[in-house]
Every structure is written in C-alpha cells, then in structure tokens.
C-alpha cells in the first residue's frame, strides 16, 4: 500500500471518500461481470467439447468411406468424378454481442447437389463420403464460431480479472491509506489548535 501524493485537507478527504465509494461500486460491477463471463465461458466450453466430439465422429466416418471408395475406384475415375463440383457454399459473417463481447457469427448457405457425376463407374462409398462431408460442414462452421466465442470470452475474462485485481489490491488500498493519513493529520492539526486555544485562554486568565 502507498498513500497518494495529495494535500491533507478536508476537501481532499471528501474527494477521496467519494472516489472510494465509486471504486467500490466499480469493483462490485466488475466482479459480477467476471463471474458472468466465467459462467458463460464454461457453458461454451462444454458445448464446444460435445460438438467437437460429434464433428470428429462424422469426419472419421466420412474419411473411412472416402478411403474405401479410393481403394475400389481407379484414380482417374475418382479424379474425374470430383473435378467439376456443382455444389456451392457461401459464408456470411456478422458480429453479435455476448456478455458485452463482440464475436463473429457465421451463416453458411449451401446450394446445388454435391453428387454430380455418373453412378456407373463410381462406388456407393464415394456417395456416402461426399454426403457426409456436406453434412459435417455446417457443424464445422458452428464449431469454429463457438471456439471463437470461447477465445474472446477468455480474453475479456482475463482483462476483467486484471481490472478487479487492480482495484482490489492497488487503488482501493491506496485510497484508504491516504484517507487514514489525512484523517490522522487533520486530527493532529485539530488537537494542536485546541491546545493552542487552551494556552491562549489560560494566558488571558492569568
């Protein structure tokens, strides 16, 4: 703790007491915000964990079918089947507010049929693999959005934690120490004044 460099006057004492009340209110608001951010962060982490598990399972199944298709088809046939895709995807990015934190919101739009090749020389495993990849794409976009939310919330939580600590361990103790110092100085001055008055009064009575 360290007292602030201010003049020990009653006006300064009143100003410091007002600052303490303001800092205490700010500390409470920041503490509440920190708790809310942490709660939201944990919710998103659990959601991201479950979604990631789902995405990994679907991707594993899709790659398995694709590897089987690759083993059953001639390489040039597989290449020709995938050479001219007819499906299109677009991604719109917006910003939304979560716990006063601005994060990106992704909207995926898909159109067209991903299966645009002849079925005579291709395998059913290729169909299943491509359909699975098409199905998992929105989940991947959703996972990216959720994980970005978690990153931004973690950053904001850390920033809020530093502000709470600065108020709790630096500003408030310094203000309170300064108030204590000024109060002591004013009390000393008041006692000195009273003593001086008593001496003058005693002198006049003599």
Beta strands, then each sheet from edge to edge (+ up, - down):
strand 1: 88-98
strand 2: 101-111
sheet 1: 1+ 2-
end
